[in-house]
Amino acid sequence: MRSLALSIGMSMLATAAAGGGHGHGGGHGEAESGWEWAGSFDTPDSHYVWQAQAVEGVEDNHGYVDPSMKMVIFSIPDSTEESLHAVEEEAGHSFGVNCTEVEVNEYILPTIPANLPGGVDYCYELHFAVGINPTSSFFVNTTDVAAIAIFAQHVPVEFERDMHYFKDVHGDDIEPVHELPEEVEAEVPRPWGIAIGAAIIVNLITFTGVVFVVPGCNNLRNKYPAGLFSLANAFASGALLAAAFFLMLHEATHLLTDPNESFSAFMWGALILTGFITSSLLEVVVHSIMPPASSPDTANTKDGIQIEISEKSKRIRVLSGVLVGDFIHNLVDGILIGFAFMYCDQTVGWSIAASTVYHEFAQEVSDYLVLTDPKQGNLSTPLALLWNFLSGTSVIWGAIIMVGMGDIDIRAQGLLLAFGGGVYIQIGATECMNRVHGSVNSNMLRIAAYLAFVAGAISIGLVLYDHEHCVPAGAEDAHGHGHGHGHGHGH
């Protein structure tokens, strides 16, 4: 500490001897800035740690991007953007003086900018532990300093391997309040055509029931109802669960990047569970408004006399329950499809759409049978197909809503994927597989259903061979640094 104070004092004397300073009236307009990155930080604690690490893919300097890095660190009144810009020019001046060399585990003191009383042009040159330690740490003394502005020769995230470049003494990451140069956010392309096109394909599955108008298919349905129903649902279950576990839930962990890892884990699990129970909660809401079709066909009058509920009322309950439930369910599907095409590569988008098609096929077979059953919906085939199609159009609206929202926060993307994964787990594990177990009537059919499940899972799992993470344009890692580790600084 004593030697550091002496160095600062000698630098001030040298500046004065050179002609009373640089005048600050504009004698530095042509000086190169010397810095590549700057950030402002709140510093309520008295000490912090600056770190640089050797990284993979760098052959020279034992993995360090450079063996050293120049740095200017100012004490500023606050961490606002205005305060950072206010010392920007002075940082360029400070990079023009001889820098004090700082070795690993030594202290750095913020200085007052030279354009303020008592200020001085001053910079540090951090020497990394090249060939000695893959992580180099330097301590920053911020006693009685409300905020600091750091101007670095290189972008600090280029020296990150598995630890953040700035931490407090407790080991928590400290992020800059503002950064320079200011990032220009790349506009996320809005895939209107492909997202809506995929949603329309899903919507067309509502016409699945038309196959039963064909005499051969209708005879097949009547002859092997259990086989058709169980195999379709088993295949859909495998596809849905594969989409949830192979794609959605795994992707969510890459996007939920809160510095507090336990909080990220909590939010990830909470949204999965929320997605899992959402369908059941919606069913409760729908049935509280419109009693389920399984309600008894009789009701009590005030006098305790049982009267028969009209067939018309029963049909309304059946139709409302099926169509309203389908509408909400398809709306969620559309949102997930829109999200996949917005933020993931097209293979993931089509995989999500395909898994939706699979379970919609199984669902629409069930819906068609209920809607046309004389004892339940009692609709003619044309009317059943029409109403089913109209309720299914919500998948298109869901995709439009998602794409229309444009760019959303990266953590919100992770939460939405976790929620969608929970929804898919519920549909695949409790609805589709429940139908399988309820409809199989032989051991041979049970084996065939399991094989259909595996086929459904494989059909989605194949996308992993050519899969990229769901990250918005311009954010090249989950932290959104966008630095790309471009190490060519032109030394």
Residue, then its C-alpha position, 0 to 999 in steps of 0.5 A: m500500500r505504501s509503495l502504491a501511494l508513493s507511486i501515485g505521488m511521484s506521478m502527480l509530481a511528474t505531471a506538474a514538472a511537465g508543464g503544470g498538467h495538460g491544461h484540460g482545456g482540450g490538449h488531448g483531443e487527438a490522443e487515442s483512448g487506449w481502452e476497449w471497455a468501460g463499466s460503472f459499479d456501485t461499491p457499498d463494500s470496502h473491498y472487491v476482487w478483479q479476476a482474469q483467467a486463462v481460457e480454452g482455445v488460447e495457445d499463447n500465454h498459457g491460456y491467457v488472452d494477454p499476459s497483462m492488461k492496462m486499466v484506469i479506475f476512477s472514483i465517481p459520485d455514482s454509477t449513472e451513465e452520466s457519471l461514466h461518460a463524464v470521465e470517459e475523456e480523462a480515461g483516454h488521457s490516463f492511458g497515455v501515461n506510464c502505468t503502475e505495474v500491479e502483480v497478482n494479489e496486490y491492491i488497486l486504488p481508485t483515483i480522482p480524475a485529473n479534471l477535478p481538484g486533487g486529480v491525476d492521470y493515473c493507470y495500472e498495468l495488471h500482470f497475470a500469473v501466466g504459467i503459474n496460476p490459471t486465475s489471477s486475482f487483484f484486490v480493489n480498495t473502495t473504502d469511502v468510495a460510493a461508485i467506481a468507473i473502470f476502463a480496461q484495455h480489453v473486454p473483461v469477459e474475454f478473460e472469463r473461464d468459469m468465474h466472473y471478472f468482478k466479485d465482492v469478498h463473499g464471492d458474489d458476482i458484481e455486474p456493471v450498472h452501465e457499460l461502454p461502448e453501449e451495446v446495440e441490441a440486435e433486433v430479433p427477426r420475427p418469423w411470422g410466416i414460418a411460425i403461423g404456417a406451423a400453427i396452421i398445420v397444427n390447426l388442420i389436425t382438427f380435421t382428423g375426424v374426417v378420416f372416419v367418414v371414409p368407410g374403410c377407416n370408420n370400419l377400422r375404428n369400429k373394429y379396433p378402437a382400443g388399438l387405434f386409441s392406445l397407439a396414437n396416445a402412446f406415440a404422442s406421449g413419447a413425442l411430448l415427453a421427449a420435447a420436454f426433457f430433450l429440448m425445453l427443460h434443458e434449454a431453460t437451464h441455459l437461459l436462467t442465469d441469475p447470479n444466485e444459482s439456488f434462486s434460478a433452480f427454484m424458479w426453474g422448478a416452480l415454473i415446471l410445476t406451474g406448467f404441470i398443474t395449469s391444465s388441471l387448474l383450467e379444467v377446474v375453472v371451466h367446470s366451475i362455470m359449466p358442470p362436466a359432462s359426467s354430471p348426473d342426468t337428474a337434479n333436485t328441485k326445491d321440493g326434493i323431486q327429481i327432474e330429468i335434465s334436458e338433453k339439450s343442457k347436457r349437450i351444451r355442457v359437453l360441447s362447452g367443456v370440450l371446445v373451451g378446454d381445447f381453445i385454451h390448450n391450443l393457445v398455449d401450444g401456439i405460444l410455445i410454437g411461436f417462441a421456438f421459432m423466435y428464439c431457437d433454430q428451425t429444427v427445434g421449432w419444427s420439433i415442437a410443432a411436430s410434437t404438438v401435431y402428434h398429441e393433437f392427432a390423439q386429442e382430436v380423435s378423442d374430441y371427435l368421438v365425444l362430439t359426435d357421440p349421440k349420448q354426448g355432443n350429438l353433433s353431425t360430422p360437418l358440425a363437429l369438424l367445424w366447431n373443432f376447427l374454430s376452437g383450434t384456431s387459438v393455436i394460430w392466435g398463440a403464435i401471433i401473440m408470441v411473435g408479435m411481442g418481439d424480444i423478451d428478456i432472456r430469463a423470461q425466455g427460460l421461464l417460459l420454456a420451463f413452464g412449457g416443459g411442465v405443460y408437456i409433461q402433464i399432457g404426455a405423462t398424465e393425459c396421453m399415457n392415462r388413455v393408453h393404460g385405460s384402453v389397452n386390453s391385451n399384453m400384445l397391445r401393451i407392448a405395441a403401445y410401448l414401442a409406439f412410445v419409443a418411436g414418438a420419443i425417437s422422432i423428437g430426439l433425433v433433432l439433438y444431432d443438429h441442435e443449437h441453443c435457444v438464444p436470441a440474436g446478438a446474445e452469444d452466450a446466456h449472459g448476453h455479453g455478446h463479446g464473441h471472445g474475439h481476441g484480436h486486439g492488434h497488439 
